[in-house]
């Protein structure tokens, strides 16, 4: 089933949460509890709590959802990684972020490909922190959720009895970036506890990669990624998602029967016929077409149509996303 955009309706929540995780715990990046009466037709909602452990909350029907509490004093920032497994192609997740006051502050969505256990990061395009997250399955196709992990949290103040130790010599030699390191534009960064990778743009913002295809289209390597701490990461505001590098792949969205070439400036240019596609890209042009999620389609702008081969000359000169 093709994914259709749907608006997520905010639910009126009880102030009481149903605590399904141990109450004695250290600060963490994972969900701590399920909000009372805030899940519909999901199986084993408590399995979405805590770290990934191979136990799943099942989404088996359309319009099923669950709302999770990250914990007081552990409000998340920047986004949320879902550890999931999709059972059918077309399964879709919509993530809605809520503040501690239970106000919607952002949303993101993704169409999953069927396969083995995987990860996807929903991006929060806001500087606000989130305490609650609603995860909805708007389509009939089935998938299951193992755990959720905030990209970063507002950690509680360390109690007086907690012991803070100095780093060992071995720890001081890790790749973690120190405060005095200047991060130039086009630097790739991530934190040690998240799979999400960003690139620093010329304006000093960090731009997330929506998937590995986009990452590799720019010729990047994971060996080039710099590990930074959460404090350093938070100094960079989140910008638009990175788009496919011009001159690499052709793109389309499932809900629109058009194929586009990606031009410089995150611009889409419609290839109006198969004959023109063959003339420009050869008989194997269809093998270069990839689907872009509806959630990331707005990161592109639509430009003029392509009329001739000359319209695509020189696009490969663009060397960095922002």
Secondary structure, 3 states (H helix, E strand, C coil): CCCCCCCCCCCCCCCCEECCCCCCCCCCCECCEEECCCCECEECHHHHCCCCCCCCEEECCCCEEEEEECCCCCCEEEEEEEEEEECCCCCEEEEEEECCCCCEEEEEEEECCCCCCEEEEEECCCCCCECEEEEEECCCCCEEEEEEEEEEECCCCCCCCCCCCCCCHHHHCCCCCCCCCCCCCCCEEEECCCCCCEEECCCCCEEEECCHHHHHHCCCCHHHCEEECHHHHHCCCECCCECCCCCCCEEECCCCCCCEEEECCCEEEEECCHHHHHHHHCCCHHHHEEECCHHHHCCCEECCCECCHHHHCCHHHCCCCC
